[in-house]
Amino acid sequence: MGFNNDDYIKGQINKQYIHPKESSYKKVDTYKEYDIDETLMEKVIQSDVQSLQKMVRDNELTYSELVKCFWNQVVRMKEYNAVISLNPEAIEQAEKMSYDETHDLLYGLPVLVKDNVNMTGLPTTAGAAVLKEHMADADAELITRLKEKGALILGKTNLSEWANFMSTESSNGYSAIGGQTKNAFGQFDVGGSSAGSAVAAALGLAPLTVGSETSGSIIYPASQNGVVGLKPTLGLVSQDGIIPISKTHDTAGPIARTVQDTYSLFKGMSPVKEEATWHVQLKDIKAGILDNDGAKMVYRDEDETIMQSVQEKLKKAGAECVEVIVDDAAFNIDYLPVFKFEMNEGIRAFFADSQNKLTLETIMSFNEEDLENRAPYNQELLKQSAENGLGSKDINEMISSNQSLSRKALDKAFETVNVLITLSNYGTVLYSASGYPAVTIPGYTRLTGEPIGVTVIGKSGKDVELLEIAYAVEQLIK
């Protein structure tokens, strides 16, 4: 989440790099490296999923060695604060695994998961001091699905505390438990809330990572760190076992360095069976360039030039590009009251069966005892959520209105174009309120070296089709 004007970005840079916070609750890293050949490790951390499986198949390395390579990379890149905890059982499990062509593509591969997703064996903290020792009784459904495919959960990634719904003054990528996540490319805004997952993918800490999004929290950090991030259609990935903000907006999603790897993880964490063919031709695509002031008002220096370059490349490849202005009212949707109401209800329900039965009130009381270490950027969003005076009838009417408005705006656009294209998270309100899918693709950097992704918005439930189009765009701009 975030409003990307120049003042906002400057404020984030100040918080993240000039005056970063560090809590006494920050987890101390005591992990050690394994003895692995350096040349092999360098090859492994740069390889995509298909290449990794080929290396194991060809006896270049074992699954155990593969996992140890990524483990070592996490240890070496610890100054980025991308990972909160590592799972030693992943290596133990890898030692028992061997290649078989009948196995799923994810078999034996390490995955890092955002630390608001439950898994047994490691704490699930949401980055919050109050949850430092919180252990889940069961895996989230998406974790179960990944394990069934043979994927190995290597550890948990850092995040903006409470998935960036703690304070409007917070620093992207900061949590009391994980510290301040740093951008993989330099002193640029790391993005949030899935900062650790995006940075981990960019730095090769794992070939695949899982983030989550309520409003921009996969797309923005993926864009800022030069990786692919998919925010799936709402409901395709189960919300089970994920610490909630808003049940009508929340979804987990895959982050990786390529579109094809992102698709592989998406299939592994969801019930989607559709196979991608990767045969989409851009000459068959009509792309709508999102031209609303609501998107363009947050353009930064060079963004207009980058969008022109995107259009020129698409046209040269045979795609038809048209400027599209969706109903401006869709950019004025106010979903914060929904988030506040649903977070209050959701946290109470999520922790109802836990030992300490947390509520927003008890969380805030705990933080108040040591604000410097537990809530250095304040906790006004938690307070507003706890005090939200709207009733369920008002909220349900607001949800219905927001969904109707955003879906009608997008559906009308999709009558004449296959996809909508913008940059970074500039169209977040559209795909967040509607529940429609979006994917960001790396390929551009500003003159400073700061990455910015090209973001493609698709039709509801057409996530695989969207990824196929994204793959074609990726080949064009990478």
matplotlib code that plots the C-alpha trace (Angstrom):
import matplotlib.pyplot as plt

x = [0.0, 1.2, 0.7, 3.7, 4.2, 7.6, 7.1, 5.9, 9.0, 11.4, 9.8, 10.2, 13.9, 14.5, 12.8, 14.4, 18.0, 18.8, 17.0, 16.0, 14.4, 15.5, 13.6, 14.9, 12.6, 14.4, 15.3, 19.0, 20.5, 22.5, 22.4, 25.6, 26.6, 27.1, 30.2, 29.1, 31.2, 31.1, 30.8, 27.9, 26.2, 26.5, 24.9, 22.1, 21.0, 20.8, 18.8, 15.1, 12.9, 13.2, 17.0, 17.2, 15.3, 17.5, 20.6, 19.3, 18.2, 21.6, 23.3, 25.0, 23.8, 21.3, 18.2, 20.1, 22.9, 20.4, 18.6, 21.9, 22.9, 19.9, 20.3, 23.8, 22.6, 20.1, 22.9, 25.2, 22.5, 21.3, 22.0, 18.9, 16.7, 14.6, 14.2, 12.9, 13.5, 14.9, 13.6, 16.3, 13.8, 13.9, 17.4, 16.6, 13.7, 15.8, 18.3, 15.6, 14.5, 15.6, 14.7, 11.8, 10.3, 6.8, 7.2, 5.8, 8.0, 8.1, 9.4, 12.5, 12.6, 12.8, 10.1, 10.2, 6.8, 5.7, 5.5, 1.8, 1.1, 0.8, 3.1, 3.9, 7.5, 8.2, 6.6, 4.0, 4.6, 3.3, 6.5, 4.8, 6.5, 3.3, 3.5, 7.2, 6.6, 3.3, 3.2, 0.5, -1.3, -1.7, -0.4, -2.2, -4.0, -1.5, 1.4, -0.4, -0.8, 2.9, 4.0, 1.8, 3.7, 7.0, 8.0, 10.2, 9.4, 12.8, 11.6, 9.6, 10.1, 10.0, 7.1, 5.7, 4.3, 0.7, 0.9, 1.2, -2.0, -0.6, 0.1, 0.0, 3.4, 5.1, 8.2, 7.7, 9.3, 9.8, 8.7, 9.7, 10.7, 12.5, 13.9, 14.0, 14.0, 16.3, 15.7, 17.8, 19.0, 20.1, 18.7, 15.2, 11.8, 11.6, 7.9, 5.4, 4.0, 5.5, 9.0, 10.9, 9.4, 10.2, 13.8, 14.3, 13.3, 15.5, 18.6, 18.2, 17.4, 14.9, 13.7, 10.1, 8.5, 5.0, 3.6, 0.2, -1.9, -4.8, -4.1, -0.8, 1.3, 2.6, 2.6, 4.4, 7.4, 7.8, 7.9, 10.4, 12.7, 12.7, 10.8, 7.5, 4.6, 1.0, -1.9, -4.4, -8.2, -9.7, -10.6, -8.4, -5.8, -7.3, -7.2, -7.1, -4.3, -3.3, -3.4, -6.2, -6.8, -9.8, -11.5, -13.1, -9.6, -6.9, -5.1, -1.7, 0.2, 3.5, 6.7, 9.6, 12.1, 10.3, 6.7, 7.0, 8.3, 5.6, 3.0, 4.6, 4.3, 0.7, -0.4, 1.2, -0.5, -3.9, -6.4, -6.0, -5.5, -5.3, -2.0, -0.3, 0.8, 3.0, 1.9, 0.3, 1.3, 1.3, -0.1, -3.3, -3.5, -5.3, -3.8, -5.5, -3.1, -4.6, -4.9, -7.0, -5.7, -6.1, -3.2, -1.2, -1.3, 1.1, 3.6, 7.2, 10.0, 10.6, 7.3, 5.7, 8.8, 8.8, 5.1, 5.8, 8.6, 6.3, 3.7, 6.3, 7.7, 4.2, 3.2, 6.5, 5.7, 2.3, 0.0, -2.7, -2.5, -5.3, -5.6, -8.4, -10.1, -12.2, -14.9, -13.1, -15.4, -13.6, -10.4, -12.2, -13.3, -12.8, -12.1, -10.3, -13.5, -13.9, -10.3, -10.7, -14.0, -12.8, -9.4, -11.1, -13.4, -10.8, -8.1, -10.6, -11.7, -8.2, -6.8, -10.0, -8.6, -5.0, -3.6, -3.8, -6.9, -5.6, -7.8, -6.7, -7.3, -5.0, -2.4, -2.5, -2.3, 0.8, 2.4, 1.7, 3.9, 7.0, 6.1, 9.7, 10.4, 6.9, 5.3, 7.8, 5.7, 2.6, -0.5, -3.3, -4.6, -5.0, -6.7, -9.1, -9.9, -10.7, -12.9, -14.6, -18.2, -19.8, -22.0, -22.0, -25.0, -23.1, -19.9, -21.7, -23.4, -20.0, -18.4, -21.2, -20.9, -17.1, -17.1, -19.9, -18.3, -14.8, -16.0, -18.3, -15.4, -13.0, -15.6, -16.5, -12.8, -12.5, -15.3, -12.7, -9.3, -7.7, -5.7, -5.1, -1.5, 0.0, 3.2, 3.9, 0.9, -0.8, -3.9, -4.2, -7.6, -9.1, -7.9, -8.0, -11.7, -12.8, -10.8, -9.4, -5.9, -2.8, 0.8, 3.9, 6.8, 10.4, 12.2, 12.7, 14.8, 14.9, 18.1, 19.0, 18.9, 15.5, 13.4, 9.9, 7.6, 5.1, 1.8, -0.9, -4.5, -6.6, -10.1, -11.6, -10.6, -8.4, -5.1, -3.4, -4.4, -3.0, 0.3, 0.5, 0.2, 2.6, 5.1, 4.9, 5.4, 8.3, 10.1, 9.7, 10.9, 13.4]
y = [0.0, 3.5, 6.8, 7.2, 10.9, 12.5, 13.6, 10.1, 8.5, 11.0, 10.2, 6.5, 6.8, 8.8, 6.2, 3.2, 4.4, 7.6, 7.1, 3.4, 2.0, -1.2, -2.8, -4.8, -7.5, -8.0, -11.6, -12.3, -14.2, -17.2, -19.3, -20.8, -21.5, -25.0, -26.1, -25.7, -25.2, -21.5, -22.0, -24.4, -22.0, -19.1, -21.1, -22.4, -19.0, -17.6, -20.5, -20.7, -23.5, -25.6, -25.3, -26.3, -29.5, -30.2, -29.8, -32.4, -34.7, -34.5, -35.2, -31.9, -31.6, -33.1, -31.5, -31.2, -29.3, -27.1, -26.1, -25.5, -23.1, -20.9, -21.3, -19.9, -17.0, -16.0, -16.0, -13.9, -11.4, -10.9, -7.2, -6.8, -8.1, -9.9, -13.1, -13.5, -17.2, -20.3, -23.8, -26.4, -29.2, -28.1, -29.5, -32.7, -33.3, -32.5, -35.2, -37.8, -36.6, -37.8, -36.8, -38.5, -37.1, -37.8, -35.4, -31.9, -29.1, -27.7, -30.9, -30.4, -26.7, -24.2, -21.6, -18.5, -17.5, -14.1, -14.2, -13.6, -17.2, -20.0, -23.0, -25.4, -25.5, -21.8, -18.8, -16.7, -13.2, -10.7, -8.9, -7.9, -8.1, -9.5, -12.5, -13.2, -16.7, -17.4, -20.9, -22.1, -25.4, -26.1, -25.1, -22.6, -24.3, -22.8, -24.3, -27.7, -27.5, -26.6, -29.4, -31.9, -30.8, -31.6, -27.9, -27.2, -24.3, -22.7, -20.0, -16.9, -13.4, -10.0, -7.7, -4.3, -5.0, -6.2, -6.2, -2.4, -1.8, -0.5, 3.2, 5.6, 6.8, 3.4, 2.6, 0.1, -3.2, -2.4, -4.8, -5.1, -8.7, -8.4, -4.9, -2.7, -4.6, -2.9, -2.7, -5.2, -2.4, 0.4, 3.1, 3.1, 2.5, -1.2, -1.2, -3.0, -4.9, -8.0, -6.4, -9.4, -11.8, -9.4, -8.7, -12.4, -13.2, -10.4, -11.5, -15.2, -16.2, -18.7, -19.4, -18.8, -16.7, -16.0, -12.6, -11.3, -8.3, -6.3, -3.3, -3.1, -5.3, -7.7, -5.5, -2.5, -4.3, -6.6, -3.5, -1.8, -4.8, -5.9, -9.1, -10.6, -10.5, -11.8, -10.6, -13.4, -13.1, -12.9, -16.3, -18.4, -18.8, -19.7, -17.2, -20.0, -19.6, -16.1, -13.3, -11.1, -7.4, -7.7, -10.9, -9.1, -8.0, -10.2, -12.8, -14.5, -14.5, -15.7, -13.7, -14.9, -13.6, -14.8, -15.1, -18.8, -19.4, -17.2, -19.4, -22.6, -21.3, -20.0, -23.5, -25.0, -22.8, -22.8, -25.3, -23.9, -26.7, -24.7, -25.2, -22.3, -22.7, -19.6, -19.2, -15.8, -13.5, -9.8, -9.2, -10.8, -8.5, -5.2, -3.4, -0.6, 2.0, 3.2, 7.0, 8.1, 11.1, 8.9, 6.8, 9.5, 11.9, 9.7, 9.4, 10.3, 11.7, 9.5, 7.5, 9.2, 8.3, 4.7, 4.3, 5.7, 3.2, 0.4, 1.4, 1.7, -1.8, -3.2, -1.6, -2.7, -6.3, -6.0, -5.2, -2.6, 0.0, 2.3, 4.8, 3.8, 6.0, 3.9, 5.5, 8.1, 7.2, 3.9, 5.8, 7.5, 4.4, 4.6, 1.1, 2.1, 1.8, -1.7, -2.6, -1.2, -3.0, -6.3, -6.2, -5.8, -8.7, -10.7, -10.5, -11.4, -14.5, -15.5, -15.6, -16.8, -20.3, -19.2, -19.3, -15.6, -14.8, -11.6, -8.7, -5.3, -3.9, -6.4, -5.9, -2.1, -2.4, -4.6, -2.1, 0.8, -0.6, 0.0, 2.1, 2.7, -1.0, -2.3, 0.5, 3.2, 4.6, 4.6, 2.4, 4.7, 2.3, -0.4, 2.1, 3.3, -0.3, -1.1, 1.9, 1.7, 2.8, 1.4, -1.6, -4.7, -3.4, -0.2, -2.1, -4.6, -1.8, -0.2, -3.4, -4.1, -0.5, -0.6, -4.0, -3.0, 0.3, -1.2, -4.3, -2.3, 0.0, -2.8, -5.0, -2.1, -1.6, -5.3, -5.2, -3.6, -4.5, -7.8, -6.2, -2.8, -1.7, 0.8, 1.1, -0.1, 0.1, 3.0, 1.0, -0.6, 0.7, -0.9, -4.5, -4.3, -3.2, -5.5, -8.6, -8.8, -10.1, -8.0, -8.9, -6.7, -7.4, -6.1, -4.5, -0.9, 1.2, 4.9, 6.8, 6.3, 2.5, 2.2, -0.5, 0.0, -2.7, -2.7, -3.8, -5.7, -5.9, -8.8, -10.2, -11.9, -15.6, -15.3, -15.4, -17.9, -16.0, -12.9, -14.6, -15.8, -12.2, -11.1, -13.7, -12.2, -8.7, -10.0, -11.3, -7.9, -5.7, -7.8]
z = [0.0, -0.6, -2.4, -4.6, -4.9, -4.5, -0.9, 0.1, -1.6, 0.1, 3.4, 2.9, 1.9, 5.1, 7.3, 5.5, 5.1, 6.8, 10.1, 10.2, 13.4, 15.1, 17.9, 20.8, 19.6, 16.3, 15.8, 16.1, 13.2, 14.3, 11.1, 9.7, 6.1, 4.7, 2.8, -0.9, -4.0, -4.9, -8.7, -8.2, -5.7, -8.1, -10.9, -8.6, -7.3, -10.8, -12.3, -13.0, -11.8, -15.0, -14.9, -11.3, -11.9, -14.9, -12.8, -10.3, -13.1, -14.7, -11.3, -11.2, -7.6, -5.1, -3.7, -0.4, -2.1, -3.9, -0.7, 1.0, -1.8, -1.1, 2.7, 2.3, 0.2, 2.9, 5.4, 3.2, 2.4, 6.0, 6.0, 3.7, 6.5, 3.9, 6.0, 9.6, 10.1, 8.4, 8.6, 9.2, 8.5, 4.8, 4.5, 6.4, 4.1, 1.0, 2.0, 1.5, -1.9, -5.3, -8.9, -10.6, -13.8, -12.5, -9.7, -9.8, -11.0, -7.4, -6.0, -3.8, -4.4, -1.6, -1.1, 1.2, 2.6, 4.0, 7.8, 8.0, 6.7, 9.2, 9.0, 11.7, 13.1, 12.7, 14.5, 12.5, 13.7, 11.1, 12.2, 15.5, 18.9, 20.5, 18.2, 18.5, 19.9, 18.2, 16.8, 14.5, 15.2, 11.5, 8.1, 6.0, 3.1, 0.6, 2.6, 2.6, -1.2, -1.7, 0.6, -1.3, -4.5, -2.8, -2.3, 0.8, 3.0, 3.5, 5.9, 6.5, 5.0, 6.6, 5.9, 6.8, 10.2, 10.2, 6.4, 6.4, 8.3, 11.5, 10.8, 7.9, 9.2, 9.0, 7.0, 4.1, 5.0, 8.7, 11.4, 15.1, 14.6, 11.2, 11.2, 8.1, 4.8, 2.2, -1.5, -3.6, -6.0, -3.7, -1.5, -3.0, -1.4, -0.8, -1.1, 1.1, 2.6, 0.9, 1.0, 2.2, -0.4, -3.2, -2.0, -1.4, -5.0, -6.4, -4.4, -5.2, -1.6, -3.0, -6.5, -5.4, -2.7, -1.5, -0.7, 0.2, -0.9, 0.3, -1.8, -3.7, -1.3, -3.9, -7.0, -5.5, -3.8, -6.8, -9.0, -6.7, -6.6, -10.3, -10.0, -11.2, -8.8, -9.4, -7.4, -8.2, -8.7, -5.2, -4.0, -6.2, -3.4, 0.0, 2.8, 5.3, 7.8, 6.7, 9.3, 7.8, 7.1, 4.8, 3.7, 0.8, -0.6, 0.9, -1.3, -1.2, -4.4, -6.0, -6.6, -8.7, -11.2, -14.3, -15.4, -16.0, -12.4, -11.0, -12.9, -11.5, -7.9, -8.6, -9.7, -6.7, -4.1, -5.7, -7.1, -10.6, -13.2, -16.4, -18.3, -19.8, -23.4, -23.7, -27.3, -27.1, -29.9, -29.2, -32.7, -31.5, -28.4, -28.0, -25.0, -23.1, -21.8, -18.6, -19.1, -16.1, -14.1, -11.1, -12.3, -14.0, -11.0, -9.2, -12.1, -11.1, -13.2, -16.2, -15.9, -18.9, -21.0, -19.8, -20.7, -24.1, -24.5, -23.5, -26.1, -28.8, -28.1, -28.0, -31.3, -32.9, -31.9, -33.6, -30.6, -30.9, -28.2, -27.3, -24.5, -22.1, -19.5, -17.1, -15.0, -12.9, -10.0, -9.7, -8.7, -5.9, -4.1, -0.4, 0.9, 4.2, 6.3, 4.9, 5.8, 9.3, 10.0, 8.6, 10.3, 13.7, 13.1, 11.3, 14.0, 16.7, 14.8, 13.7, 17.2, 18.9, 19.5, 20.3, 23.8, 24.4, 22.3, 20.8, 19.8, 18.5, 22.0, 23.6, 20.9, 21.3, 25.1, 24.8, 22.4, 24.7, 27.3, 25.1, 22.0, 21.1, 20.5, 19.7, 17.7, 16.8, 14.0, 16.2, 15.7, 14.7, 12.1, 14.7, 16.9, 14.2, 13.3, 16.9, 17.2, 13.8, 14.5, 11.3, 11.5, 9.3, 7.3, 6.4, 5.6, 3.4, 1.4, 1.0, -0.2, -2.7, -4.0, -4.3, -6.1, -8.4, -9.4, -9.9, -11.8, -14.1, -14.9, -15.7, -17.5, -19.8, -20.7, -21.3, -23.9, -26.3, -24.9, -23.7, -20.8, -19.2, -18.8, -16.3, -14.2, -10.7, -8.4, -10.1, -10.8, -7.4, -6.4, -9.5, -9.1, -5.3, -5.0, -7.9, -6.9, -10.4, -11.1, -11.9, -12.6, -12.6, -14.9, -14.6, -17.5, -16.8, -14.3, -13.7, -14.4, -10.7, -11.1, -9.3, -10.9, -12.0, -13.3, -16.1, -14.6, -16.6, -15.3, -16.4, -16.4, -13.4, -13.2, -16.3, -14.3, -16.6, -19.7, -18.0, -17.3, -20.9, -22.1, -19.4, -20.6, -24.1, -22.7, -20.6, -23.6, -25.2, -22.4, -20.5]

ax = plt.figure().add_subplot(projection="3d")
ax.plot(x, y, z, "-o")
ax.set_aspect("equal")
plt.show()
